[in-house]
């Protein structure tokens, strides 16, 4: 038995759905958790048998999807602390060791054992779960990689990820991108290629030429965003946009929320759900809103304690609130630029003020500003500069109009995305 055989068929709309077994191998990436588990939930809702192998921190959220939960037996070692000042070399090394090469041997062992026990027809992995990919490949079970962001791998015609670059123009721009793509591959290969190939050899797989080739071995790279939001590029044949998953995190989705009284514009402030040393930035945003005739709603998430922040009378600071509900009443969103918050704001037709911190956030910010749907200011901006940016966005109809236009395409892709995603997974 391979797991590809159907258990039984159920009726789903106009066609019968063949139920199958799926194994997810996920890592806790903060903002990546809701969309990745949203994929699992959609499969559960269709009647499939879904098992999620993930970090212990994801246990409650996983069980809430209806999927079976298996914790990794080995917890992540230490804290990545990618928010600290680091050189590109040290940041690349620390990221690779913490997220890829360090966990990979245990991931491969545990995913291999889970495949033997569960017999899934398909394995779905987080981007950094290279060990899970290797185990699936060794067991000859197809695997898909979940990419709940813009497309971040090197691709011709697309600006390289991480630097917040706009699309290049002309020969010099193309040279910039070519050099940057080579640099990205070089950094990954310097720290990851040898240990990844050593693990592949252990599992009797041929070596790969570059580290990121491992992702190209996937059956599909499922890009959980809208192509209208991303910049165009020449993507690999196995890369497919399947629309954004707009689920709120489980710890916020069921929280009750009441719109604050008053008639001023409502400003939602939503920063990172994982710690990025952003408490001081969040306080400056709160101070900025205190100088404006607005109603502020600030959600701290699990990373920051409400009591550690000072708030003026016109700003409510909450541990959590259902963003989908708040955005129905909001006029602008102030954020660190995480993909989940940005794409949900756009789908709601809301302009943004982005104070990007790291990771993919500068890339998301430039996709917002290039379309005229918001303003980006430095994360260390003063309260006065932040207040000016919020006032500018609120006072200029052009930002709202651009957000509505882009958001209409994003929302359509999100609605269509369920069908595209399920077609990719059930086909």
PyMOL commands that set and color helices and strands:
alter all, ss='L'
color gray80, all
select helices_A, chain A and resi 32-45+56-64+88-118+130-138+170-202+213-216+250-253+279-289+301-303+306-308+323-326+339-347+361-370+383-395+397-426
alter helices_A, ss='H'
color red, helices_A
select strands_A, chain A and resi 9-12+15-18+21-25+49-54+68-71+122-126+143-147+220-223+239-241+265-270+294-299+315-318+332-335+351-354+374-376
alter strands_A, ss='S'
color yellow, strands_A
deselect
rebuild
show_as cartoon
